[in-house]
Amino acid sequence: MKRELLITIITIFLLLALIMPKANRPKQVWATYNNTKIILNGIQISNQNAEPVTINGIVYLPVRTIPEALQMQVEWEAETNSIVINSNVQT
């Protein structure tokens, strides 16, 4: 009985020792700036302060760039951790 308990404890310890380092390891991603341009209605709206970035083959755009180019209001609400985009169009 004691031998079976000891083998079980050692097995659990070894499994945890193998699994835990992989769970805590940060994920590696590849990000590149390859001079991607944002063109809206024929006008380039991206610049050095709002340059798109490619991460693992997916292009990410700065959220503020396009709404501001469309004359929309962009606000950050820290309390709710939210980006709020409002149209300035009056109906």
N, CA, C and O of each residue as an XYZ file, in Angstrom:
364
protein
N       0.823     -1.197      0.000
C       0.000      0.000      0.000
C       0.865      1.258      0.000
O       0.623      2.193     -0.764
N       1.885      1.266      0.876
C       2.766      2.436      0.939
C       3.537      2.605     -0.364
O       3.780      3.728     -0.808
N       3.920      1.486     -0.976
C       4.677      1.555     -2.219
C       3.801      2.139     -3.335
O       4.280      2.965     -4.112
N       2.552      1.736     -3.429
C       1.642      2.260     -4.448
C       1.399      3.753     -4.254
O       1.349      4.513     -5.222
N       1.249      4.166     -3.001
C       1.060      5.586     -2.703
C       2.294      6.388     -3.094
O       2.178      7.473     -3.662
N       3.458      5.863     -2.796
C       4.711      6.534     -3.139
C       4.871      6.650     -4.652
O       5.291      7.695     -5.148
N       4.544      5.601     -5.385
C       4.640      5.634     -6.845
C       3.649      6.644     -7.418
O       3.975      7.356     -8.368
N       2.446      6.715     -6.852
C       1.443      7.673     -7.308
C       1.905      9.106     -7.071
O       1.763      9.957     -7.949
N       2.445      9.371     -5.914
C       2.934     10.725     -5.593
C       4.083     11.115     -6.512
O       4.120     12.241     -7.008
N       5.005     10.218     -6.742
C       6.152     10.507     -7.625
C       5.663     10.751     -9.054
O       6.150     11.657     -9.731
N       4.715      9.957     -9.509
C       4.164     10.133    -10.858
C       3.495     11.490    -11.006
O       3.707     12.185    -12.000
N       2.695     11.867    -10.028
C       2.034     13.181    -10.068
C       3.072     14.297    -10.056
O       2.937     15.262    -10.808
N       4.088     14.191     -9.234
C       5.146     15.202     -9.166
C       5.856     15.339    -10.509
O       6.101     16.451    -10.978
N       6.186     14.196    -11.127
C       6.886     14.243    -12.419
C       6.001     14.854    -13.514
O       6.489     15.618    -14.347
N       4.714     14.525    -13.516
C       3.809     15.116    -14.498
C       3.700     16.631    -14.319
O       3.725     17.381    -15.295
N       3.581     17.068    -13.080
C       3.515     18.512    -12.820
C       4.813     19.206    -13.213
O       4.790     20.318    -13.739
N       5.937     18.555    -12.961
C       7.233     19.136    -13.314
C       7.374     19.294    -14.824
O       8.036     20.220    -15.293
N       6.756     18.399    -15.584
C       6.823     18.498    -17.047
C       5.830     19.497    -17.612
O       6.124     20.158    -18.607
N       4.661     19.622    -16.999
C       3.599     20.475    -17.517
C       3.777     21.933    -17.122
O       3.573     22.812    -17.959
N       4.143     22.220    -15.902
C       4.182     23.589    -15.389
C       5.110     24.530    -16.151
O       4.698     25.658    -16.420
N       6.312     24.152    -16.511
C       7.154     25.114    -17.252
C       6.535     25.557    -18.573
O       6.710     26.710    -18.966
N       5.824     24.688    -19.264
C       5.201     25.055    -20.530
C       4.011     25.984    -20.319
O       3.731     26.832    -21.166
N       3.319     25.834    -19.214
C       2.159     26.684    -18.941
C       2.574     28.118    -18.656
O       1.825     29.044    -18.965
N       3.741     28.322    -18.077
C       4.199     29.661    -17.707
C       5.038     30.334    -18.787
O       5.383     31.508    -18.651
N       5.369     29.628    -19.839
C       6.232     30.173    -20.882
C       5.470     31.206    -21.711
O       4.360     30.926    -22.163
N       6.044     32.400    -21.922
C       5.366     33.404    -22.752
C       5.316     32.945    -24.206
O       6.201     32.237    -24.686
N       4.260     33.366    -24.887
C       4.090     33.029    -26.292
C       4.939     33.960    -27.145
O       4.953     35.172    -26.930
N       5.637     33.395    -28.099
C       6.480     34.189    -28.985
C       5.696     34.550    -30.238
O       5.076     33.688    -30.860
N       5.726     35.828    -30.606
C       5.068     36.294    -31.823
C       6.078     37.059    -32.670
O       7.078     37.569    -32.164
N       5.796     37.127    -33.963
C       6.649     37.866    -34.883
C       5.894     39.096    -35.363
O       4.827     38.982    -35.967
N       6.440     40.252    -35.099
C       5.824     41.507    -35.523
C       6.754     42.210    -36.502
O       7.966     42.277    -36.294
N       6.163     42.733    -37.575
C       6.964     43.460    -38.555
C       6.245     44.736    -38.973
O       5.020     44.786    -39.081
N       7.046     45.751    -39.199
C       6.571     46.991    -39.797
C       7.098     46.979    -41.224
O       8.301     47.110    -41.452
N       6.199     46.823    -42.175
C       6.665     46.736    -43.564
C       6.072     47.838    -44.419
O       5.735     47.630    -45.585
N       5.947     49.025    -43.818
C       5.519     50.212    -44.555
C       4.126     50.039    -45.165
O       3.866     50.518    -46.268
N       3.240     49.359    -44.452
C       1.862     49.186    -44.912
C       1.149     50.527    -44.855
O       1.288     51.275    -43.888
N       0.393     50.820    -45.888
C      -0.329     52.093    -45.946
C      -1.820     51.839    -45.750
O      -2.345     50.811    -46.178
N      -2.498     52.786    -45.099
C      -3.954     52.767    -45.005
C      -4.449     53.841    -45.962
O      -4.120     55.017    -45.810
N      -5.243     53.432    -46.951
C      -5.764     54.369    -47.937
C      -7.287     54.342    -47.832
O      -7.910     53.294    -48.005
N      -7.879     55.496    -47.549
C      -9.319     55.618    -47.381
C      -9.848     56.590    -48.426
O      -9.448     57.754    -48.449
N     -10.741     56.124    -49.289
C     -11.293     56.941    -50.373
C     -10.191     57.601    -51.198
O     -10.299     58.763    -51.589
N      -9.130     56.837    -51.455
C      -8.038     57.333    -52.289
C      -7.029     58.211    -51.577
O      -6.087     58.684    -52.213
N      -7.188     58.450    -50.284
C      -6.282     59.314    -49.530
C      -5.554     58.474    -48.490
O      -6.179     57.736    -47.728
N      -4.212     58.591    -48.461
C      -3.435     57.858    -47.466
C      -3.624     58.507    -46.097
O      -3.380     59.702    -45.929
N      -4.060     57.710    -45.120
C      -4.315     58.262    -43.783
C      -3.342     57.745    -42.738
O      -3.360     58.219    -41.602
N      -2.499     56.794    -43.087
C      -1.541     56.284    -42.100
C      -0.285     57.131    -42.121
O       0.079     57.701    -43.150
N       0.371     57.208    -40.976
C       1.643     57.912    -40.855
C       2.505     57.179    -39.832
O       2.139     56.093    -39.383
N       3.635     57.754    -39.461
C       4.536     57.083    -38.525
C       3.906     56.896    -37.148
O       4.246     55.939    -36.453
N       3.004     57.775    -36.735
C       2.366     57.644    -35.430
C       1.237     56.622    -35.441
O       0.772     56.205    -34.380
N       0.793     56.217    -36.620
C      -0.333     55.296    -36.723
C      -0.055     54.237    -37.769
O      -0.900     53.959    -38.621
N       1.124     53.648    -37.708
C       1.510     52.676    -38.713
C       0.948     51.298    -38.383
O       1.076     50.842    -37.246
N       0.326     50.623    -39.356
C      -0.140     49.255    -39.121
C       1.040     48.323    -38.856
O       2.158     48.582    -39.303
N       0.788     47.254    -38.138
C       1.819     46.271    -37.831
C       1.289     44.896    -38.213
O       0.102     44.612    -38.057
N       2.174     44.051    -38.712
C       1.806     42.685    -39.059
C       2.350     41.754    -37.983
O       3.555     41.716    -37.733
N       1.445     40.999    -37.344
C       1.833     40.058    -36.295
C       1.354     38.676    -36.713
O       0.156     38.439    -36.872
N       2.308     37.772    -36.887
C       2.004     36.403    -37.314
C       1.092     36.373    -38.543
O       0.169     35.563    -38.620
N       1.357     37.260    -39.497
C       0.636     37.256    -40.760
C      -0.690     38.010    -40.758
O      -1.373     38.038    -41.782
N      -1.076     38.621    -39.637
C      -2.323     39.381    -39.555
C      -1.975     40.853    -39.402
O      -1.155     41.214    -38.558
N      -2.599     41.715    -40.221
C      -2.334     43.155    -40.158
C      -3.267     43.777    -39.123
O      -4.484     43.611    -39.196
N      -2.685     44.498    -38.152
C      -3.446     45.195    -37.114
C      -3.347     46.695    -37.359
O      -2.265     47.225    -37.612
N      -4.489     47.372    -37.280
C      -4.544     48.812    -37.511
C      -4.774     49.534    -36.190
O      -5.469     49.012    -35.319
N      -4.205     50.720    -36.024
C      -4.528     51.534    -34.859
C      -6.009     51.919    -34.921
O      -6.468     52.430    -35.943
N      -6.747     51.686    -33.864
C      -8.194     51.867    -33.888
C      -8.596     53.326    -34.095
O      -9.667     53.583    -34.644
N      -7.790     54.270    -33.682
C      -8.128     55.694    -33.771
C      -8.016     56.242    -35.199
O      -8.713     57.195    -35.546
N      -7.164     55.664    -36.015
C      -6.834     56.228    -37.319
C      -8.030     56.355    -38.258
O      -8.270     57.434    -38.798
N      -8.775     55.289    -38.461
C      -9.869     55.309    -39.437
C     -11.057     56.146    -38.963
O     -11.555     56.959    -39.742
N     -11.543     55.989    -37.712
C     -12.664     56.850    -37.299
C     -12.329     58.345    -37.362
O     -13.174     59.143    -37.766
N     -11.129     58.729    -36.976
C     -10.766     60.148    -37.047
C     -10.714     60.630    -38.489
O     -11.081     61.772    -38.768
N     -10.263     59.775    -39.415
C     -10.244     60.163    -40.824
C     -11.666     60.337    -41.359
O     -11.886     61.089    -42.309
N     -12.624     59.644    -40.753
C     -14.041     59.785    -41.130
C     -14.742     60.838    -40.286
O     -15.971     60.915    -40.276
N     -13.966     61.643    -39.583
C     -14.446     62.733    -38.728
C     -15.405     62.236    -37.638
O     -16.448     62.833    -37.372
N     -15.011     61.135    -37.030
C     -15.759     60.585    -35.908
C     -14.986     60.877    -34.629
O     -13.776     61.098    -34.658
N     -15.691     60.874    -33.519
C     -15.086     61.159    -32.223
C     -14.655     59.839    -31.583
O     -15.435     58.888    -31.529
N     -13.412     59.784    -31.097
C     -12.883     58.584    -30.451
C     -12.497     58.946    -29.027
O     -11.752     59.897    -28.795
N     -13.015     58.172    -28.070
C     -12.721     58.432    -26.652
C     -12.334     57.137    -25.960
O     -12.773     56.053    -26.344
N     -11.515     57.267    -24.945
C     -11.119     56.134    -24.108
C     -11.795     56.274    -22.754
O     -11.633     57.297    -22.089
N     -12.552     55.263    -22.332
C     -13.193     55.244    -21.026
C     -12.432     54.268    -20.137
O     -12.599     53.052    -20.232
N     -11.595     54.831    -19.274
C     -10.743     53.995    -18.424
C     -11.548     53.161    -17.432
O     -11.162     52.039    -17.106
N     -12.677     53.709    -16.949
C     -13.473     52.990    -15.943
C     -13.990     51.659    -16.479
O     -14.035     50.665    -15.753
N     -14.377     51.645    -17.749
C     -14.934     50.428    -18.343
C     -13.954     49.743    -19.296
O     -14.285     48.730    -19.912
N     -12.749     50.301    -19.412
C     -11.724     49.764    -20.298
C     -12.282     49.626    -21.723
O     -12.177     48.572    -22.352
N     -12.880     50.725    -22.211
C     -13.582     50.697    -23.497
C     -13.145     51.836    -24.408
O     -12.799     52.925    -23.952
N     -13.171     51.556    -25.701
C     -12.982     52.583    -26.726
C     -14.367     52.913    -27.256
O     -15.102     52.021    -27.679
N     -14.727     54.200    -27.236
C     -16.049     54.629    -27.685
C     -15.867     55.470    -28.947
O     -15.127     56.453    -28.954
N     -16.553     55.066    -30.009
C     -16.487     55.779    -31.287
C     -17.879     56.316    -31.580
O     -18.850     55.562    -31.635
N     -17.964     57.629    -31.767
C     -19.248     58.283    -32.039
C     -19.173     59.047    -33.338
O     -18.177     59.704    -33.640
N     -20.248     58.950    -34.102
C     -20.347     59.681    -35.350
C     -20.753     61.125    -35.028
O     -21.559     61.363    -34.129
N     -20.187     62.082    -35.769
C     -20.563     63.492    -35.582
C     -21.693     63.895    -36.507
O     -22.039     65.075    -36.565
N     -22.276     62.959    -37.228
C     -23.327     63.250    -38.193
C     -24.628     63.553    -37.455
O     -25.077     62.766    -36.622
N     -25.228     64.700    -37.768
C     -26.509     65.083    -37.170
C     -27.641     64.653    -38.094
O     -27.583     64.919    -39.295
N     -28.680     63.988    -37.556
C     -29.802     63.555    -38.393
C     -31.054     64.314    -38.024
O     -32.109     64.091    -38.617
